Amino acid sequence: MKAMKIEDVRKLAVEEIPQKISDAREEMMKLRFQQVTGQLTDTSNLKVLRSNIARMETVLREAKRAAVEGA
């Protein structure tokens, strides 16, 4: 799994980000189950995914805040 750069997240449409966050959270849940059952070999994917989710939530919040302040 590769970490998303903040520039890549900012290029996404604001309507697309919540779906990406949802998909990433589902993937995170699958990885956690794999870790508990001992099937996950590369645990660094959990950290990368958690960081990606945080980046997407940050950009989404920035966009919402800019819309409120601009209105």
PDB file as gemmi writes it, atoms N, CA and C in Angstrom:
CRYST1    1.000    1.000    1.000  90.00  90.00  90.00 P 1                      
ATOM      1  N   MET A   1       0.844  -1.177   0.000  1.00  0.00           N  
ATOM      2  CA  MET A   1       0.000   0.000   0.000  1.00  0.00           C  
ATOM      3  C   MET A   1       0.886   1.235   0.000  1.00  0.00           C  
ATOM      4  N   LYS A   2       0.487   2.206  -0.787  1.00  0.00           N  
ATOM      5  CA  LYS A   2       1.282   3.418  -0.949  1.00  0.00           C  
ATOM      6  C   LYS A   2       0.561   4.597  -0.301  1.00  0.00           C  
ATOM      7  N   ALA A   3       1.323   5.426   0.371  1.00  0.00           N  
ATOM      8  CA  ALA A   3       0.750   6.610   1.008  1.00  0.00           C  
ATOM      9  C   ALA A   3       0.362   7.627  -0.058  1.00  0.00           C  
ATOM     10  N   MET A   4      -0.815   8.200   0.111  1.00  0.00           N  
ATOM     11  CA  MET A   4      -1.269   9.254  -0.795  1.00  0.00           C  
ATOM     12  C   MET A   4      -0.605  10.559  -0.386  1.00  0.00           C  
ATOM     13  N   LYS A   5      -0.233  11.340  -1.367  1.00  0.00           N  
ATOM     14  CA  LYS A   5       0.306  12.663  -1.072  1.00  0.00           C  
ATOM     15  C   LYS A   5      -0.864  13.627  -0.941  1.00  0.00           C  
ATOM     16  N   ILE A   6      -0.659  14.659  -0.160  1.00  0.00           N  
ATOM     17  CA  ILE A   6      -1.725  15.627   0.090  1.00  0.00           C  
ATOM     18  C   ILE A   6      -2.154  16.312  -1.200  1.00  0.00           C  
ATOM     19  N   GLU A   7      -1.227  16.494  -2.132  1.00  0.00           N  
ATOM     20  CA  GLU A   7      -1.578  17.111  -3.411  1.00  0.00           C  
ATOM     21  C   GLU A   7      -2.550  16.224  -4.192  1.00  0.00           C  
ATOM     22  N   ASP A   8      -2.332  14.902  -4.100  1.00  0.00           N  
ATOM     23  CA  ASP A   8      -3.221  13.965  -4.792  1.00  0.00           C  
ATOM     24  C   ASP A   8      -4.623  14.002  -4.195  1.00  0.00           C  
ATOM     25  N   VAL A   9      -4.713  14.132  -2.898  1.00  0.00           N  
ATOM     26  CA  VAL A   9      -6.016  14.179  -2.232  1.00  0.00           C  
ATOM     27  C   VAL A   9      -6.736  15.471  -2.599  1.00  0.00           C  
ATOM     28  N   ARG A  10      -6.001  16.564  -2.682  1.00  0.00           N  
ATOM     29  CA  ARG A  10      -6.618  17.855  -3.009  1.00  0.00           C  
ATOM     30  C   ARG A  10      -7.135  17.892  -4.443  1.00  0.00           C  
ATOM     31  N   LYS A  11      -6.579  17.056  -5.307  1.00  0.00           N  
ATOM     32  CA  LYS A  11      -7.032  17.002  -6.696  1.00  0.00           C  
ATOM     33  C   LYS A  11      -8.360  16.261  -6.833  1.00  0.00           C  
ATOM     34  N   LEU A  12      -8.731  15.470  -5.820  1.00  0.00           N  
ATOM     35  CA  LEU A  12      -9.992  14.739  -5.875  1.00  0.00           C  
ATOM     36  C   LEU A  12     -11.169  15.701  -5.744  1.00  0.00           C  
ATOM     37  N   ALA A  13     -12.290  15.316  -6.321  1.00  0.00           N  
ATOM     38  CA  ALA A  13     -13.510  16.110  -6.170  1.00  0.00           C  
ATOM     39  C   ALA A  13     -14.004  15.973  -4.733  1.00  0.00           C  
ATOM     40  N   VAL A  14     -14.564  17.051  -4.202  1.00  0.00           N  
ATOM     41  CA  VAL A  14     -15.034  17.043  -2.816  1.00  0.00           C  
ATOM     42  C   VAL A  14     -16.106  15.974  -2.616  1.00  0.00           C  
ATOM     43  N   GLU A  15     -16.925  15.721  -3.643  1.00  0.00           N  
ATOM     44  CA  GLU A  15     -17.981  14.714  -3.540  1.00  0.00           C  
ATOM     45  C   GLU A  15     -17.404  13.298  -3.529  1.00  0.00           C  
ATOM     46  N   GLU A  16     -16.192  13.142  -4.036  1.00  0.00           N  
ATOM     47  CA  GLU A  16     -15.563  11.827  -4.151  1.00  0.00           C  
ATOM     48  C   GLU A  16     -14.859  11.412  -2.849  1.00  0.00           C  
ATOM     49  N   ILE A  17     -14.448  12.365  -2.056  1.00  0.00           N  
ATOM     50  CA  ILE A  17     -13.652  12.081  -0.864  1.00  0.00           C  
ATOM     51  C   ILE A  17     -14.396  11.231   0.173  1.00  0.00           C  
ATOM     52  N   PRO A  18     -15.664  11.523   0.505  1.00  0.00           N  
ATOM     53  CA  PRO A  18     -16.340  10.668   1.496  1.00  0.00           C  
ATOM     54  C   PRO A  18     -16.402   9.197   1.085  1.00  0.00           C  
ATOM     55  N   GLN A  19     -16.584   8.934  -0.199  1.00  0.00           N  
ATOM     56  CA  GLN A  19     -16.615   7.546  -0.667  1.00  0.00           C  
ATOM     57  C   GLN A  19     -15.243   6.895  -0.505  1.00  0.00           C  
ATOM     58  N   LYS A  20     -14.197   7.642  -0.801  1.00  0.00           N  
ATOM     59  CA  LYS A  20     -12.831   7.126  -0.638  1.00  0.00           C  
ATOM     60  C   LYS A  20     -12.544   6.845   0.835  1.00  0.00           C  
ATOM     61  N   ILE A  21     -13.007   7.717   1.723  1.00  0.00           N  
ATOM     62  CA  ILE A  21     -12.819   7.512   3.160  1.00  0.00           C  
ATOM     63  C   ILE A  21     -13.541   6.240   3.597  1.00  0.00           C  
ATOM     64  N   SER A  22     -14.762   6.066   3.128  1.00  0.00           N  
ATOM     65  CA  SER A  22     -15.534   4.873   3.466  1.00  0.00           C  
ATOM     66  C   SER A  22     -14.833   3.605   2.992  1.00  0.00           C  
ATOM     67  N   ASP A  23     -14.337   3.629   1.764  1.00  0.00           N  
ATOM     68  CA  ASP A  23     -13.614   2.472   1.230  1.00  0.00           C  
ATOM     69  C   ASP A  23     -12.363   2.177   2.051  1.00  0.00           C  
ATOM     70  N   ALA A  24     -11.645   3.227   2.430  1.00  0.00           N  
ATOM     71  CA  ALA A  24     -10.420   3.051   3.204  1.00  0.00           C  
ATOM     72  C   ALA A  24     -10.724   2.487   4.590  1.00  0.00           C  
ATOM     73  N   ARG A  25     -11.834   2.913   5.191  1.00  0.00           N  
ATOM     74  CA  ARG A  25     -12.208   2.383   6.513  1.00  0.00           C  
ATOM     75  C   ARG A  25     -12.589   0.911   6.427  1.00  0.00           C  
ATOM     76  N   GLU A  26     -13.258   0.523   5.347  1.00  0.00           N  
ATOM     77  CA  GLU A  26     -13.577  -0.895   5.149  1.00  0.00           C  
ATOM     78  C   GLU A  26     -12.293  -1.710   4.997  1.00  0.00           C  
ATOM     79  N   GLU A  27     -11.355  -1.194   4.225  1.00  0.00           N  
ATOM     80  CA  GLU A  27     -10.075  -1.873   4.049  1.00  0.00           C  
ATOM     81  C   GLU A  27      -9.332  -1.974   5.379  1.00  0.00           C  
ATOM     82  N   MET A  28      -9.412  -0.927   6.195  1.00  0.00           N  
ATOM     83  CA  MET A  28      -8.773  -0.925   7.512  1.00  0.00           C  
ATOM     84  C   MET A  28      -9.369  -2.019   8.393  1.00  0.00           C  
ATOM     85  N   MET A  29     -10.684  -2.176   8.337  1.00  0.00           N  
ATOM     86  CA  MET A  29     -11.345  -3.209   9.129  1.00  0.00           C  
ATOM     87  C   MET A  29     -10.877  -4.594   8.683  1.00  0.00           C  
ATOM     88  N   LYS A  30     -10.770  -4.806   7.373  1.00  0.00           N  
ATOM     89  CA  LYS A  30     -10.302  -6.096   6.858  1.00  0.00           C  
ATOM     90  C   LYS A  30      -8.877  -6.384   7.321  1.00  0.00           C  
ATOM     91  N   LEU A  31      -8.036  -5.353   7.276  1.00  0.00           N  
ATOM     92  CA  LEU A  31      -6.659  -5.545   7.711  1.00  0.00           C  
ATOM     93  C   LEU A  31      -6.580  -5.855   9.204  1.00  0.00           C  
ATOM     94  N   ARG A  32      -7.424  -5.214   9.995  1.00  0.00           N  
ATOM     95  CA  ARG A  32      -7.434  -5.496  11.437  1.00  0.00           C  
ATOM     96  C   ARG A  32      -7.834  -6.945  11.705  1.00  0.00           C  
ATOM     97  N   PHE A  33      -8.849  -7.427  10.992  1.00  0.00           N  
ATOM     98  CA  PHE A  33      -9.253  -8.824  11.148  1.00  0.00           C  
ATOM     99  C   PHE A  33      -8.123  -9.763  10.759  1.00  0.00           C  
ATOM    100  N   GLN A  34      -7.417  -9.426   9.677  1.00  0.00           N  
ATOM    101  CA  GLN A  34      -6.294 -10.255   9.250  1.00  0.00           C  
ATOM    102  C   GLN A  34      -5.185 -10.248  10.295  1.00  0.00           C  
ATOM    103  N   GLN A  35      -4.979  -9.105  10.934  1.00  0.00           N  
ATOM    104  CA  GLN A  35      -3.948  -9.016  11.953  1.00  0.00           C  
ATOM    105  C   GLN A  35      -4.302  -9.874  13.158  1.00  0.00           C  
ATOM    106  N   VAL A  36      -5.557  -9.839  13.576  1.00  0.00           N  
ATOM    107  CA  VAL A  36      -5.996 -10.598  14.734  1.00  0.00           C  
ATOM    108  C   VAL A  36      -5.896 -12.101  14.475  1.00  0.00           C  
ATOM    109  N   THR A  37      -6.223 -12.514  13.256  1.00  0.00           N  
ATOM    110  CA  THR A  37      -6.182 -13.937  12.936  1.00  0.00           C  
ATOM    111  C   THR A  37      -4.783 -14.405  12.549  1.00  0.00           C  
ATOM    112  N   GLY A  38      -3.825 -13.482  12.474  1.00  0.00           N  
ATOM    113  CA  GLY A  38      -2.453 -13.850  12.171  1.00  0.00           C  
ATOM    114  C   GLY A  38      -2.152 -13.980  10.690  1.00  0.00           C  
ATOM    115  N   GLN A  39      -3.036 -13.515   9.834  1.00  0.00           N  
ATOM    116  CA  GLN A  39      -2.844 -13.623   8.394  1.00  0.00           C  
ATOM    117  C   GLN A  39      -2.105 -12.421   7.807  1.00  0.00           C  
ATOM    118  N   LEU A  40      -2.056 -11.327   8.536  1.00  0.00           N  
ATOM    119  CA  LEU A  40      -1.432 -10.105   8.029  1.00  0.00           C  
ATOM    120  C   LEU A  40       0.072 -10.165   8.258  1.00  0.00           C  
ATOM    121  N   THR A  41       0.828 -10.059   7.179  1.00  0.00           N  
ATOM    122  CA  THR A  41       2.280 -10.124   7.310  1.00  0.00           C  
ATOM    123  C   THR A  41       2.914  -8.736   7.320  1.00  0.00           C  
ATOM    124  N   ASP A  42       2.337  -7.789   6.585  1.00  0.00           N  
ATOM    125  CA  ASP A  42       2.896  -6.441   6.506  1.00  0.00           C  
ATOM    126  C   ASP A  42       2.015  -5.477   7.293  1.00  0.00           C  
ATOM    127  N   THR A  43       2.356  -5.295   8.560  1.00  0.00           N  
ATOM    128  CA  THR A  43       1.513  -4.457   9.428  1.00  0.00           C  
ATOM    129  C   THR A  43       1.679  -2.970   9.142  1.00  0.00           C  
ATOM    130  N   SER A  44       2.670  -2.590   8.341  1.00  0.00           N  
ATOM    131  CA  SER A  44       2.853  -1.173   8.028  1.00  0.00           C  
ATOM    132  C   SER A  44       1.686  -0.636   7.200  1.00  0.00           C  
ATOM    133  N   ASN A  45       0.939  -1.526   6.549  1.00  0.00           N  
ATOM    134  CA  ASN A  45      -0.232  -1.092   5.779  1.00  0.00           C  
ATOM    135  C   ASN A  45      -1.267  -0.411   6.665  1.00  0.00           C  
ATOM    136  N   LEU A  46      -1.367  -0.839   7.918  1.00  0.00           N  
ATOM    137  CA  LEU A  46      -2.325  -0.221   8.840  1.00  0.00           C  
ATOM    138  C   LEU A  46      -1.983   1.249   9.068  1.00  0.00           C  
ATOM    139  N   LYS A  47      -0.714   1.535   9.284  1.00  0.00           N  
ATOM    140  CA  LYS A  47      -0.296   2.918   9.529  1.00  0.00           C  
ATOM    141  C   LYS A  47      -0.501   3.780   8.285  1.00  0.00           C  
ATOM    142  N   VAL A  48      -0.153   3.242   7.126  1.00  0.00           N  
ATOM    143  CA  VAL A  48      -0.296   3.985   5.874  1.00  0.00           C  
ATOM    144  C   VAL A  48      -1.770   4.302   5.626  1.00  0.00           C  
ATOM    145  N   LEU A  49      -2.623   3.311   5.831  1.00  0.00           N  
ATOM    146  CA  LEU A  49      -4.052   3.497   5.603  1.00  0.00           C  
ATOM    147  C   LEU A  49      -4.639   4.514   6.583  1.00  0.00           C  
ATOM    148  N   ARG A  50      -4.216   4.437   7.837  1.00  0.00           N  
ATOM    149  CA  ARG A  50      -4.699   5.393   8.843  1.00  0.00           C  
ATOM    150  C   ARG A  50      -4.279   6.812   8.475  1.00  0.00           C  
ATOM    151  N   SER A  51      -3.066   6.968   7.986  1.00  0.00           N  
ATOM    152  CA  SER A  51      -2.591   8.290   7.569  1.00  0.00           C  
ATOM    153  C   SER A  51      -3.351   8.801   6.353  1.00  0.00           C  
ATOM    154  N   ASN A  52      -3.638   7.906   5.415  1.00  0.00           N  
ATOM    155  CA  ASN A  52      -4.403   8.297   4.234  1.00  0.00           C  
ATOM    156  C   ASN A  52      -5.797   8.782   4.620  1.00  0.00           C  
ATOM    157  N   ILE A  53      -6.427   8.079   5.545  1.00  0.00           N  
ATOM    158  CA  ILE A  53      -7.763   8.480   6.006  1.00  0.00           C  
ATOM    159  C   ILE A  53      -7.686   9.867   6.647  1.00  0.00           C  
ATOM    160  N   ALA A  54      -6.678  10.087   7.460  1.00  0.00           N  
ATOM    161  CA  ALA A  54      -6.520  11.401   8.116  1.00  0.00           C  
ATOM    162  C   ALA A  54      -6.313  12.503   7.092  1.00  0.00           C  
ATOM    163  N   ARG A  55      -5.519  12.235   6.059  1.00  0.00           N  
ATOM    164  CA  ARG A  55      -5.299  13.241   5.010  1.00  0.00           C  
ATOM    165  C   ARG A  55      -6.600  13.587   4.297  1.00  0.00           C  
ATOM    166  N   MET A  56      -7.365  12.553   3.952  1.00  0.00           N  
ATOM    167  CA  MET A  56      -8.628  12.792   3.248  1.00  0.00           C  
ATOM    168  C   MET A  56      -9.615  13.554   4.122  1.00  0.00           C  
ATOM    169  N   GLU A  57      -9.689  13.208   5.414  1.00  0.00           N  
ATOM    170  CA  GLU A  57     -10.593  13.925   6.315  1.00  0.00           C  
ATOM    171  C   GLU A  57     -10.164  15.382   6.480  1.00  0.00           C  
ATOM    172  N   THR A  58      -8.868  15.625   6.502  1.00  0.00           N  
ATOM    173  CA  THR A  58      -8.354  16.987   6.625  1.00  0.00           C  
ATOM    174  C   THR A  58      -8.739  17.830   5.414  1.00  0.00           C  
ATOM    175  N   VAL A  59      -8.546  17.278   4.225  1.00  0.00           N  
ATOM    176  CA  VAL A  59      -8.882  18.009   3.002  1.00  0.00           C  
ATOM    177  C   VAL A  59     -10.390  18.250   2.926  1.00  0.00           C  
ATOM    178  N   LEU A  60     -11.173  17.258   3.327  1.00  0.00           N  
ATOM    179  CA  LEU A  60     -12.632  17.412   3.321  1.00  0.00           C  
ATOM    180  C   LEU A  60     -13.054  18.523   4.278  1.00  0.00           C  
ATOM    181  N   ARG A  61     -12.455  18.558   5.446  1.00  0.00           N  
ATOM    182  CA  ARG A  61     -12.777  19.610   6.415  1.00  0.00           C  
ATOM    183  C   ARG A  61     -12.357  20.983   5.889  1.00  0.00           C  
ATOM    184  N   GLU A  62     -11.205  21.060   5.257  1.00  0.00           N  
ATOM    185  CA  GLU A  62     -10.759  22.325   4.679  1.00  0.00           C  
ATOM    186  C   GLU A  62     -11.744  22.821   3.628  1.00  0.00           C  
ATOM    187  N   ALA A  63     -12.225  21.900   2.804  1.00  0.00           N  
ATOM    188  CA  ALA A  63     -13.157  22.279   1.741  1.00  0.00           C  
ATOM    189  C   ALA A  63     -14.484  22.759   2.327  1.00  0.00           C  
ATOM    190  N   LYS A  64     -14.975  22.062   3.339  1.00  0.00           N  
ATOM    191  CA  LYS A  64     -16.235  22.473   3.969  1.00  0.00           C  
ATOM    192  C   LYS A  64     -16.083  23.824   4.652  1.00  0.00           C  
ATOM    193  N   ARG A  65     -14.958  24.011   5.287  1.00  0.00           N  
ATOM    194  CA  ARG A  65     -14.724  25.264   5.983  1.00  0.00           C  
ATOM    195  C   ARG A  65     -14.609  26.428   4.998  1.00  0.00           C  
ATOM    196  N   ALA A  66     -13.951  26.184   3.880  1.00  0.00           N  
ATOM    197  CA  ALA A  66     -13.803  27.227   2.853  1.00  0.00           C  
ATOM    198  C   ALA A  66     -15.161  27.578   2.260  1.00  0.00           C  
ATOM    199  N   ALA A  67     -16.038  26.577   2.109  1.00  0.00           N  
ATOM    200  CA  ALA A  67     -17.369  26.829   1.572  1.00  0.00           C  
ATOM    201  C   ALA A  67     -18.203  27.676   2.532  1.00  0.00           C  
ATOM    202  N   VAL A  68     -18.061  27.428   3.825  1.00  0.00           N  
ATOM    203  CA  VAL A  68     -18.809  28.190   4.826  1.00  0.00           C  
ATOM    204  C   VAL A  68     -18.290  29.619   4.912  1.00  0.00           C  
ATOM    205  N   GLU A  69     -16.982  29.764   4.903  1.00  0.00           N  
ATOM    206  CA  GLU A  69     -16.406  31.098   5.013  1.00  0.00           C  
ATOM    207  C   GLU A  69     -16.613  31.914   3.740  1.00  0.00           C  
ATOM    208  N   GLY A  70     -16.682  31.222   2.612  1.00  0.00           N  
ATOM    209  CA  GLY A  70     -16.869  31.914   1.335  1.00  0.00           C  
ATOM    210  C   GLY A  70     -18.320  32.283   1.078  1.00  0.00           C  
ATOM    211  N   ALA A  71     -19.236  31.657   1.795  1.00  0.00           N  
ATOM    212  CA  ALA A  71     -20.654  31.918   1.554  1.00  0.00           C  
ATOM    213  C   ALA A  71     -21.172  33.139   2.238  1.00  0.00           C  
TER     214      ALA A  71                                                      
END                                                                             
